[in-house]
């Protein structure tokens, strides 16, 4: 079954479904690009892990018990008290959540990033030409997640590596804002030679996802990335309709006008 929406399906944003959509979409984009970029480029699905430390800023851990010394060899009188045996309570400690995120790294085959420090390089020393990110709720909604992603984003922007940033989530704080922007979703395409300027595509739930040229090196043909078709094909292959209840409102909810439009669309598609 195909999604009833012309572009992004807002029901895919549901928190207990998005992680699967995110990782599957990264792989689907990789599979779309490989035959179009080989043999000049290798398209790698990379993963980074973070510990989500939500401690307040400026908090410094001080041990409750410390062993230090010796400051003096002088003997110390020790008072002995009878030991008291008690049954302990069992408590749970807050543990930082481990966050795993995938992204695409497009690497030039046969290159060496060691020739210049202005290119990002892969674990194999290949020159990373383009980084493609799909934003997550952790990037946009968590203070620690946003800070860590921002540091990585700035490293890419300050290099010769191109950046593509896809935001298919309505919730959370955006990284790019424009005047009078009433869109729901956006795509940032930042070819290194254009900086500080960049291409910015915005669209709503009522529109198709715009296709765009994936930036590579200047002397190469930049392939058209048809994200709308990639996502719709993935929706069908993955069977996401089996996990979605179109009888309820999407999360987060839409405004009144878009809610009326959505209800009409879903009834015409006979899924509500």
MARVO-679546 format. One record per residue: y, z, x of N, C-alpha, C in turn. Coordinates in steps of 0.1 Angstrom, whole numbers, m for minus. Atoms other than C-alpha are relative to their C-alpha. Last residue first. Layout:
<pts>
+-------+-------+-------+-------+-------+-------+-------+-------+-------+
:   n_v :   n_w :   n_u :  ca_v :  ca_w :  ca_u :   c_v :   c_w :   c_u :
+-------+-------+-------+-------+-------+-------+-------+-------+-------+
:     Y :     Z :     X :     Y :     Z :     X :     Y :     Z :     X :
...
+-------+-------+-------+-------+-------+-------+-------+-------+-------+
</pts>
This chain:
<pts>
+-------+-------+-------+-------+-------+-------+-------+-------+-------+
:   n_v :   n_w :   n_u :  ca_v :  ca_w :  ca_u :   c_v :   c_w :   c_u :
+-------+-------+-------+-------+-------+-------+-------+-------+-------+
:    m6 :   m12 :     6 :    68 :    77 :  m105 :    m1 :    m2 :   m15 :
:     5 :   m11 :    m7 :    48 :    53 :   m83 :     6 :    13 :    m5 :
:    11 :    m7 :     7 :    52 :    24 :  m107 :    m7 :    11 :     9 :
:    12 :     1 :    m8 :    74 :     4 :   m83 :   m13 :     6 :    m5 :
:     3 :    15 :     0 :   100 :     0 :  m110 :   m13 :    m2 :     8 :
:     6 :     3 :    13 :    98 :    38 :  m115 :    m4 :   m15 :    m1 :
:    13 :    m5 :     0 :   103 :    44 :   m78 :    m7 :    m3 :   m14 :
:     9 :     7 :    m9 :   133 :    22 :   m77 :   m14 :     4 :    m1 :
:     2 :    13 :     6 :   149 :    37 :  m108 :    m9 :    m8 :     9 :
:     9 :    m1 :    11 :   144 :    72 :   m94 :    m3 :   m13 :    m7 :
:    14 :    m3 :    m5 :   158 :    63 :   m60 :    m9 :     1 :   m12 :
:     5 :    13 :    m6 :   190 :    47 :   m75 :   m15 :     2 :     4 :
:     2 :     9 :    12 :   196 :    79 :   m96 :    m6 :   m13 :     4 :
:    12 :    m5 :     8 :   190 :   100 :   m65 :    m3 :    m8 :   m12 :
:    13 :     5 :    m6 :   213 :    78 :   m45 :   m12 :     5 :    m7 :
:     1 :    14 :     2 :   242 :    84 :   m69 :   m13 :    m6 :     6 :
:     3 :     3 :    14 :   235 :   122 :   m71 :    m1 :   m15 :    m2 :
:   m11 :    m3 :     9 :   233 :   128 :   m34 :    m3 :    m5 :   m14 :
:   m11 :     9 :    m1 :   199 :   128 :   m16 :    11 :     4 :   m10 :
:    m3 :     8 :    12 :   176 :   158 :   m11 :    12 :   m10 :     2 :
:   m10 :    m7 :     9 :   164 :   169 :    23 :     3 :    m9 :   m12 :
:    m6 :   m11 :    m8 :   135 :   165 :    17 :     6 :    m5 :    13 :
:     2 :     0 :   m15 :   127 :   139 :    m9 :     6 :    12 :     6 :
:   m12 :     5 :    m8 :   126 :   148 :   m46 :    m3 :     0 :    15 :
:   m10 :   m11 :    m4 :    93 :   151 :   m64 :    11 :    m6 :     8 :
:    m4 :    m6 :    13 :    71 :   125 :   m83 :    10 :    11 :     3 :
:   m13 :     5 :     4 :    69 :   104 :   m51 :     5 :     6 :   m13 :
:    m1 :    m2 :    14 :    42 :   127 :   m38 :    14 :    m5 :    m4 :
:   m13 :    m1 :     6 :    34 :   114 :    m3 :    m1 :     1 :   m15 :
:    m6 :   m14 :    m4 :     3 :   120 :    18 :    13 :     2 :    m7 :
:     9 :   m10 :     5 :   m18 :    91 :     3 :     5 :    14 :     3 :
:    m1 :    m2 :    15 :    12 :    68 :     5 :   m10 :    10 :    m5 :
:    m9 :   m11 :     3 :    11 :    74 :    43 :     2 :     2 :   m15 :
:     3 :    m5 :    13 :   m20 :    52 :    46 :     9 :    12 :    m4 :
:     3 :   m15 :    m1 :   m16 :    48 :    84 :    m3 :     6 :   m14 :
:    12 :    m3 :    m8 :   m20 :    10 :    82 :    m4 :    15 :     0 :
:    12 :     5 :     6 :     4 :     6 :    53 :   m12 :     3 :     8 :
:     1 :    m8 :    12 :    32 :    29 :    67 :   m13 :    m5 :    m7 :
:     6 :   m13 :    m3 :    27 :    13 :   101 :    m3 :     8 :   m12 :
:    14 :     3 :    m3 :    33 :   m22 :    87 :    m7 :    13 :     4 :
:     7 :     3 :    13 :    65 :    m9 :    70 :   m15 :    m3 :     3 :
:     2 :   m12 :     7 :    77 :     8 :   103 :    m8 :    m3 :   m13 :
:     9 :    m8 :    m8 :    71 :   m23 :   125 :    m3 :    13 :    m9 :
:    14 :     5 :     1 :    87 :   m46 :    99 :   m10 :     9 :     6 :
:     3 :    m1 :    14 :   119 :   m25 :    97 :   m15 :    m4 :    m3 :
:     5 :   m13 :     3 :   120 :   m20 :   135 :    m5 :     2 :   m15 :
:    m1 :     0 :    15 :   123 :   m57 :   142 :    m7 :    13 :    m5 :
:     9 :   m11 :     5 :   130 :   m54 :   179 :     2 :     2 :   m15 :
:    m4 :    m6 :    12 :   144 :   m87 :   191 :   m10 :    10 :    m5 :
:     8 :     3 :    12 :   135 :   m94 :   227 :     7 :     7 :   m12 :
:     2 :   m13 :     7 :   162 :   m94 :   254 :    m7 :    m3 :   m13 :
:    m3 :     2 :    15 :   158 :  m125 :   276 :    m3 :    14 :    m7 :
:    11 :     1 :     9 :   160 :  m114 :   313 :     4 :    m3 :   m15 :
:     6 :    14 :    m2 :   187 :  m120 :   339 :   m12 :    m2 :    m9 :
:    m9 :    11 :     4 :   208 :   m90 :   327 :    m7 :   m14 :     1 :
:    m9 :     4 :   m11 :   180 :   m65 :   329 :     7 :   m12 :    m4 :
:     8 :     0 :   m12 :   165 :   m51 :   296 :    10 :    m3 :    12 :
:    m6 :     4 :   m13 :   183 :   m43 :   264 :   m10 :     2 :    12 :
:     4 :   m11 :    m9 :   162 :   m44 :   232 :     6 :    m3 :    14 :
:     5 :     5 :   m13 :   181 :   m68 :   208 :    m3 :    12 :     9 :
:   m10 :     0 :   m11 :   185 :   m53 :   173 :    m7 :    m5 :    13 :
:     6 :     4 :   m13 :   169 :   m55 :   139 :    10 :     0 :    11 :
:    m4 :    12 :    m7 :   186 :   m36 :   111 :    m8 :    m2 :    13 :
:    m3 :    m5 :   m13 :   166 :   m11 :    90 :     4 :   m13 :     8 :
:    10 :     2 :   m10 :   167 :   m25 :    55 :     5 :     6 :    13 :
:    m1 :    11 :    m8 :   192 :    m9 :    31 :   m12 :    m2 :     9 :
:     1 :    12 :     8 :   191 :    15 :     2 :    m1 :   m13 :     7 :
:    13 :     1 :     6 :   183 :    45 :    23 :    m2 :   m12 :    m9 :
:     4 :   m11 :    10 :   214 :    39 :    42 :   m14 :    m2 :    m4 :
:     6 :     5 :    12 :   224 :    20 :    74 :    m4 :    12 :    m9 :
:     2 :   m10 :    10 :   243 :    24 :   107 :    m6 :    m6 :   m13 :
:     4 :     6 :    13 :   240 :     3 :   138 :    m1 :    12 :    m9 :
:     4 :   m11 :     9 :   259 :    14 :   170 :    m2 :    m6 :   m14 :
:     2 :     5 :    13 :   263 :    m8 :   201 :    m5 :    10 :   m10 :
:    14 :     2 :     4 :   277 :     9 :   231 :     0 :    m6 :   m14 :
:     2 :     5 :    13 :   309 :    13 :   251 :   m14 :    m2 :    m3 :
:     4 :   m10 :    10 :   311 :    36 :   281 :    m1 :    m5 :   m14 :
:    m6 :   m14 :     1 :   292 :    17 :   292 :    14 :     1 :     6 :
:   m10 :    m1 :    10 :   285 :   m20 :   286 :     7 :    14 :     0 :
:   m12 :     7 :    m4 :   266 :   m27 :   319 :    12 :     2 :   m10 :
:    m7 :    m6 :   m11 :   241 :     1 :   311 :    13 :    m7 :     3 :
:     2 :     7 :   m13 :   231 :   m13 :   277 :     8 :     6 :    11 :
:    m9 :    m2 :   m11 :   235 :    15 :   251 :    m5 :    m8 :    12 :
:     5 :     9 :   m11 :   219 :     7 :   218 :    10 :     0 :    11 :
:    m9 :     2 :   m11 :   224 :    35 :   192 :    m7 :    m8 :    11 :
:     7 :     4 :   m12 :   205 :    33 :   159 :    11 :    m2 :    11 :
:    m7 :     8 :    m9 :   216 :    51 :   127 :    m8 :    m4 :    13 :
:     7 :     2 :   m12 :   205 :    67 :    95 :     8 :    m8 :    10 :
:    10 :   m10 :    m1 :   220 :    81 :    63 :    m7 :     0 :    14 :
:    14 :     5 :    m1 :   253 :    62 :    63 :   m10 :    12 :     1 :
:     8 :    m6 :    11 :   285 :    75 :    49 :   m14 :    m4 :     1 :
:    14 :     3 :    m1 :   305 :    70 :    81 :    m8 :     7 :   m11 :
:     4 :     4 :    13 :   342 :    71 :    73 :   m15 :    m5 :     0 :
:    m9 :    m3 :    11 :   351 :    74 :   110 :    m6 :    m6 :   m13 :
:   m11 :    10 :     2 :   322 :    73 :   134 :     8 :     4 :   m12 :
:    m7 :     1 :    13 :   298 :   100 :   146 :    11 :   m10 :     1 :
:   m12 :    10 :     0 :   273 :    99 :   174 :     5 :     0 :   m14 :
:    m6 :     1 :   m13 :   249 :   128 :   183 :    12 :   m10 :     1 :
:     0 :    13 :    m6 :   243 :   137 :   147 :     5 :     1 :    14 :
:   m12 :     5 :    m5 :   236 :   173 :   136 :    m1 :   m13 :     8 :
:    m4 :    m3 :   m14 :   205 :   179 :   116 :    13 :    m6 :     4 :
:    m3 :   m14 :    m3 :   190 :   165 :    85 :     4 :     1 :    14 :
:   m13 :    m4 :     6 :   192 :   128 :    76 :     4 :    14 :     3 :
:     0 :   m13 :     7 :   164 :   118 :   100 :    14 :     3 :    m5 :
:     5 :     3 :    14 :   157 :    82 :   111 :    m1 :    13 :    m8 :
:    m1 :   m12 :     8 :   178 :    84 :   143 :    m4 :    m3 :   m14 :
:     3 :     3 :    14 :   168 :    58 :   169 :     0 :    13 :    m8 :
:     2 :   m13 :     7 :   183 :    61 :   204 :    m1 :    m3 :   m15 :
:     1 :     3 :    14 :   180 :    31 :   228 :    m3 :    13 :    m7 :
:     5 :   m11 :     9 :   192 :    38 :   264 :     0 :    m6 :   m14 :
:    m4 :     2 :    14 :   195 :    14 :   293 :    m5 :    11 :    m9 :
:    11 :     1 :    11 :   189 :    27 :   328 :     7 :    m2 :   m13 :
:     0 :    14 :     4 :   217 :    21 :   354 :   m10 :    m3 :   m10 :
:     9 :     8 :    m9 :   223 :    59 :   355 :     2 :   m15 :    m4 :
:    m6 :     1 :   m13 :   249 :    82 :   340 :    m8 :    m7 :    11 :
:   m13 :     6 :     1 :   238 :    75 :   305 :     7 :    m2 :    13 :
:     2 :    15 :     2 :   202 :    83 :   314 :    14 :    m7 :    m1 :
:     6 :     5 :   m12 :   211 :   117 :   329 :    m2 :   m15 :    m1 :
:   m11 :     2 :    m9 :   234 :   124 :   299 :    m5 :    m6 :    14 :
:    m8 :    11 :     5 :   205 :   119 :   275 :    11 :    m3 :    10 :
:     8 :    12 :    m3 :   183 :   143 :   295 :     8 :   m13 :    m3 :
:     1 :     1 :   m14 :   209 :   170 :   294 :    m7 :   m13 :     5 :
:   m13 :     4 :    m4 :   216 :   164 :   257 :     0 :    m2 :    16 :
:     0 :    14 :     2 :   178 :   167 :   250 :    14 :    m6 :     5 :
:     9 :     7 :   m10 :   178 :   201 :   266 :     0 :   m15 :    m2 :
:    m6 :    m1 :   m13 :   209 :   213 :   247 :    m9 :    m7 :    11 :
:   m11 :     9 :    m1 :   197 :   199 :   214 :     6 :     1 :    14 :
:     5 :    14 :     0 :   163 :   215 :   217 :    11 :    m9 :     2 :
:     7 :     2 :   m13 :   178 :   249 :   227 :    m4 :   m15 :     1 :
:   m10 :    m1 :   m10 :   202 :   249 :   197 :    m6 :    m3 :    14 :
:     2 :   m12 :    m9 :   175 :   235 :   174 :    11 :     1 :    11 :
:    m2 :   m12 :     7 :   185 :   211 :   146 :    m1 :    13 :     8 :
:   m12 :     0 :     8 :   190 :   176 :   161 :     3 :    14 :    m6 :
:   m12 :     6 :    m6 :   166 :   174 :   190 :    13 :     3 :    m7 :
:    m3 :   m10 :   m11 :   141 :   198 :   173 :    12 :    m5 :     8 :
:    m8 :   m11 :     5 :   143 :   177 :   141 :     3 :    10 :    11 :
:     9 :    m9 :     7 :   132 :   147 :   162 :     9 :    11 :    m6 :
:    m4 :   m14 :     1 :   151 :   117 :   175 :    m9 :     8 :    m9 :
:     0 :    m2 :    15 :   132 :    85 :   183 :     3 :    15 :    m1 :
:     2 :   m14 :     6 :   140 :    77 :   220 :     1 :    m1 :   m15 :
:    m1 :     0 :    14 :   137 :    44 :   239 :    m4 :    13 :    m6 :
:     6 :   m12 :     7 :   144 :    45 :   276 :     3 :    m2 :   m15 :
:    m5 :    m4 :    13 :   151 :    12 :   294 :    m8 :    12 :    m5 :
:   m11 :     9 :     4 :   149 :    m2 :   330 :     6 :     5 :   m14 :
:     0 :    m1 :    14 :   128 :    26 :   346 :    12 :    m8 :    m5 :
:   m13 :    m1 :     5 :   122 :    14 :   382 :     0 :     0 :   m16 :
:    m5 :    13 :     5 :    87 :    21 :   393 :    14 :     3 :    m6 :
:   m10 :     6 :    m8 :    80 :    51 :   415 :     6 :   m13 :    m5 :
:     6 :     9 :   m10 :    46 :    59 :   400 :    11 :    m7 :     9 :
:     8 :    m8 :    m9 :    60 :    90 :   382 :    m6 :    m9 :    11 :
:    12 :    m6 :     6 :    87 :    68 :   368 :    m8 :     8 :    10 :
:    12 :     6 :    m5 :   122 :    62 :   382 :   m12 :     7 :    m7 :
:    10 :   m10 :     3 :   157 :    65 :   367 :   m13 :    m6 :     5 :
:    10 :     3 :    10 :   180 :    41 :   384 :    m9 :    12 :    m2 :
:    m7 :     2 :    13 :   212 :    51 :   402 :   m10 :    m4 :   m11 :
:     1 :   m12 :     8 :   193 :    66 :   432 :     7 :    m1 :   m14 :
:   m13 :    m6 :     4 :   188 :    33 :   448 :    m3 :    12 :    m9 :
:   m10 :     7 :    m7 :   159 :    16 :   467 :    14 :     5 :    m4 :
:    m5 :    m8 :   m12 :   136 :    44 :   457 :    11 :    m8 :     7 :
:   m12 :    m7 :     3 :   132 :    29 :   422 :     6 :     7 :    12 :
:     0 :   m14 :    m6 :   106 :     5 :   435 :    14 :     6 :    m3 :
:   m13 :    m5 :    m6 :    98 :   m26 :   416 :    m2 :    13 :     6 :
:    m2 :     5 :   m13 :    64 :   m43 :   411 :    13 :     4 :     7 :
:    12 :     1 :    m9 :    64 :   m40 :   374 :     3 :    m5 :    13 :
:     1 :    13 :    m7 :    98 :   m30 :   359 :   m12 :     0 :     9 :
:    m1 :     0 :   m14 :    94 :     0 :   336 :    m3 :   m14 :     6 :
:     2 :    14 :    m3 :   101 :     4 :   299 :     2 :    m1 :    15 :
:    m6 :     3 :   m13 :    98 :    41 :   291 :    m4 :   m14 :     4 :
:     5 :    12 :    m7 :    90 :    50 :   255 :     9 :    m2 :    12 :
:   m11 :    10 :    m1 :    93 :    85 :   240 :    m5 :   m12 :     8 :
:     4 :    12 :    m6 :    69 :   113 :   230 :    12 :   m10 :     0 :
:    m6 :    11 :     6 :    78 :   149 :   223 :    m4 :   m13 :     8 :
:     4 :    12 :    m7 :    59 :   181 :   228 :     6 :   m12 :    m7 :
:    m4 :    12 :     6 :    74 :   214 :   219 :    m4 :   m12 :     8 :
:     0 :    12 :    m9 :    58 :   246 :   229 :     2 :   m12 :    m8 :
:     8 :    12 :     5 :    70 :   274 :   206 :     0 :   m11 :    11 :
:    m7 :    13 :     1 :    83 :   305 :   224 :    m9 :   m11 :    m4 :
:     4 :    10 :   m11 :    62 :   335 :   215 :     8 :   m12 :    m1 :
:    m5 :    14 :     3 :    75 :   364 :   194 :    m3 :    m8 :    13 :
:   m12 :     4 :    m8 :    52 :   394 :   201 :     5 :   m14 :    m4 :
:    m1 :    14 :    m4 :    28 :   406 :   174 :    13 :    m2 :     8 :
:   m12 :     7 :     4 :    20 :   443 :   170 :    m1 :   m14 :     6 :
:     1 :    13 :    m5 :   m12 :   464 :   171 :    12 :    m8 :    m6 :
:    m2 :    10 :    10 :    m5 :   501 :   168 :    m2 :   m14 :     6 :
:   m12 :     9 :     1 :   m19 :   523 :   194 :     0 :    m8 :   m12 :
:     4 :    14 :     3 :   m44 :   552 :   188 :    13 :    m9 :    m1 :
:    m4 :     4 :    14 :   m32 :   583 :   206 :    m6 :   m14 :    m2 :
:     7 :    13 :     4 :   m46 :   603 :   236 :     4 :    m3 :   m14 :
:     2 :     1 :    14 :   m23 :   630 :   250 :    m5 :   m14 :    m4 :
:     0 :    13 :     6 :   m27 :   639 :   286 :    m2 :     0 :   m15 :
:    12 :     5 :     5 :   m20 :   675 :   297 :     2 :   m14 :    m7 :
:     1 :    m3 :    14 :    11 :   678 :   317 :   m13 :    m5 :    m5 :
:    12 :     5 :     7 :    14 :   680 :   355 :     0 :     5 :   m14 :
:     4 :    m9 :    10 :    48 :   685 :   372 :   m12 :    m7 :    m8 :
:     6 :     7 :    12 :    51 :   665 :   404 :    m4 :    11 :    m9 :
:     8 :    m9 :     8 :    73 :   678 :   433 :    m4 :    m7 :   m13 :
:    m6 :    m3 :    13 :    86 :   650 :   454 :   m10 :     9 :    m8 :
:    10 :    m2 :    11 :    78 :   647 :   491 :     7 :     4 :   m13 :
:     0 :   m14 :     4 :   107 :   633 :   512 :   m10 :     2 :   m11 :
:    14 :    m5 :    m2 :    98 :   599 :   525 :    m1 :    14 :    m4 :
:     1 :   m12 :    m9 :   129 :   585 :   510 :   m14 :     4 :     1 :
:   m13 :    m3 :    m6 :   140 :   553 :   492 :     0 :    11 :    10 :
:    m5 :   m14 :     0 :   105 :   540 :   487 :    14 :     1 :     6 :
:     1 :   m10 :   m11 :   113 :   522 :   466 :    m9 :    m4 :    11 :
:    m8 :     3 :   m11 :   110 :   505 :   432 :    m2 :    10 :    11 :
:     5 :    m8 :   m12 :    86 :   504 :   403 :     8 :    m5 :    12 :
:    m1 :     6 :   m13 :   103 :   493 :   370 :    m5 :     9 :    11 :
:     6 :    m8 :   m11 :    97 :   501 :   334 :     1 :    m8 :    13 :
:     0 :   m13 :     5 :   119 :   488 :   305 :    m6 :    10 :    10 :
:    13 :    m6 :     2 :   125 :   456 :   324 :     2 :    14 :    m5 :
:     0 :   m11 :    m9 :   159 :   439 :   319 :   m13 :     8 :    m3 :
:    11 :   m10 :     2 :   159 :   405 :   303 :     1 :    11 :    11 :
:     7 :    m1 :   m13 :   193 :   388 :   303 :   m10 :    11 :    m2 :
:    10 :   m11 :     0 :   208 :   375 :   270 :    m7 :     0 :    14 :
:    m5 :   m12 :    m8 :   238 :   353 :   277 :    m9 :    12 :     0 :
:    m6 :     4 :   m13 :   229 :   328 :   250 :     6 :    12 :     7 :
:   m14 :     3 :     0 :   207 :   343 :   223 :     6 :    m3 :    14 :
:    m8 :   m12 :    m4 :   170 :   339 :   228 :    15 :    m3 :     0 :
:   m11 :    m2 :     9 :   156 :   309 :   210 :     7 :    12 :     2 :
:    m5 :   m13 :    m2 :   134 :   297 :   239 :    12 :     2 :    m9 :
:   m12 :    m2 :     9 :   117 :   266 :   226 :     4 :    14 :     1 :
:     2 :   m12 :     7 :    93 :   259 :   255 :    13 :     3 :    m7 :
:   m10 :   m10 :    m2 :    96 :   222 :   264 :    m6 :    13 :    m6 :
:     2 :   m13 :     7 :    71 :   195 :   269 :    11 :     9 :     3 :
:    m6 :   m11 :    m7 :    77 :   158 :   278 :    m2 :    13 :    m9 :
:    m1 :   m13 :     8 :    56 :   129 :   269 :     7 :    10 :     9 :
:    m1 :   m12 :    m9 :    57 :    92 :   280 :     1 :    13 :    m9 :
:    m3 :   m11 :    10 :    44 :    61 :   261 :     0 :    13 :     9 :
:     8 :   m13 :    m1 :    47 :    35 :   288 :     4 :     9 :   m11 :
:    m6 :    m9 :    10 :    58 :    m1 :   284 :    m9 :    12 :    m1 :
:    10 :    m9 :     6 :    51 :   m21 :   316 :     7 :    10 :   m10 :
:    m3 :   m15 :     3 :    75 :   m49 :   323 :   m12 :     7 :    m5 :
:   m11 :    m5 :    m8 :    73 :   m84 :   340 :     2 :    15 :    m2 :
:     5 :    m9 :   m10 :    38 :   m93 :   328 :    11 :     7 :     8 :
:     9 :     1 :   m11 :    43 :   m85 :   299 :     2 :   m15 :     6 :
:    m6 :    m4 :   m13 :    74 :   m80 :   278 :    m9 :    m2 :    12 :
:   m12 :     7 :    m2 :    66 :   m97 :   245 :     7 :     3 :    13 :
:     2 :    14 :    m1 :    29 :   m88 :   244 :    13 :    m8 :     3 :
:     8 :     4 :   m12 :    38 :   m52 :   252 :    m2 :   m15 :     1 :
:    m7 :     5 :   m12 :    67 :   m48 :   228 :    m9 :    m6 :    11 :
:    m8 :    12 :     4 :    49 :   m46 :   194 :     6 :    m6 :    13 :
:     9 :    12 :     2 :    22 :   m23 :   208 :     7 :   m12 :    m4 :
:     7 :     4 :   m12 :    48 :     0 :   222 :    m8 :   m12 :    m2 :
:   m11 :     8 :    m7 :    68 :     0 :   189 :    m6 :    m4 :    14 :
:    m2 :    14 :     7 :    36 :    10 :   171 :    10 :    m8 :     7 :
:    11 :     9 :    m5 :    29 :    38 :   197 :     1 :   m14 :    m6 :
:    m2 :     3 :   m14 :    64 :    53 :   191 :   m11 :    m9 :     5 :
:   m10 :    11 :    m1 :    59 :    49 :   154 :     3 :    m3 :    14 :
:     6 :    13 :     3 :    27 :    69 :   155 :    10 :   m12 :     1 :
:     9 :     4 :   m10 :    42 :    98 :   174 :    m6 :   m14 :    m3 :
:    m7 :     1 :   m13 :    72 :   101 :   151 :    m9 :    m6 :    11 :
:    m8 :    12 :     1 :    53 :    95 :   118 :     6 :    m3 :    14 :
:    10 :    11 :     0 :    28 :   122 :   127 :     7 :   m13 :     0 :
:     5 :     0 :   m14 :    56 :   147 :   136 :   m10 :   m12 :     1 :
:    m8 :     8 :   m10 :    74 :   136 :   104 :    m6 :     0 :    14 :
:     4 :    14 :    m2 :    47 :   146 :    79 :     7 :    m7 :    12 :
:    14 :     0 :    m4 :    49 :   184 :    77 :    m6 :   m14 :     1 :
:     3 :    m7 :   m12 :    87 :   183 :    79 :   m15 :     0 :     4 :
:     5 :   m13 :     4 :    92 :   156 :    52 :    m5 :     8 :    13 :
:    m8 :   m10 :    m8 :   112 :   128 :    68 :    m6 :    14 :    m3 :
:     6 :    m1 :   m13 :    86 :   102 :    56 :     7 :    11 :     9 :
:    11 :    m9 :     1 :    97 :   108 :    21 :    m7 :     2 :    13 :
:    m5 :   m14 :    m2 :   131 :    92 :    30 :   m12 :    10 :    m1 :
:     5 :    m8 :    11 :   113 :    58 :    34 :     4 :    14 :     2 :
:     5 :   m13 :    m3 :   135 :    38 :    58 :    m5 :     7 :   m13 :
:    m1 :    m3 :   m14 :   140 :     2 :    48 :    m7 :    13 :     3 :
:    m3 :    12 :    m8 :   136 :   m16 :    15 :     0 :     2 :    15 :
:   m14 :     1 :    m4 :   118 :    13 :    m1 :     2 :   m12 :     9 :
:    m9 :     6 :    11 :    86 :    10 :   m22 :    14 :    m2 :     5 :
:   m10 :    m9 :     5 :    64 :    16 :     9 :     9 :    m7 :   m10 :
:   m12 :     0 :    m7 :    35 :    m8 :    12 :    10 :    10 :    m6 :
:   m12 :     0 :     8 :     0 :     0 :     0 :    12 :     0 :     9 :
+-------+-------+-------+-------+-------+-------+-------+-------+-------+
</pts>
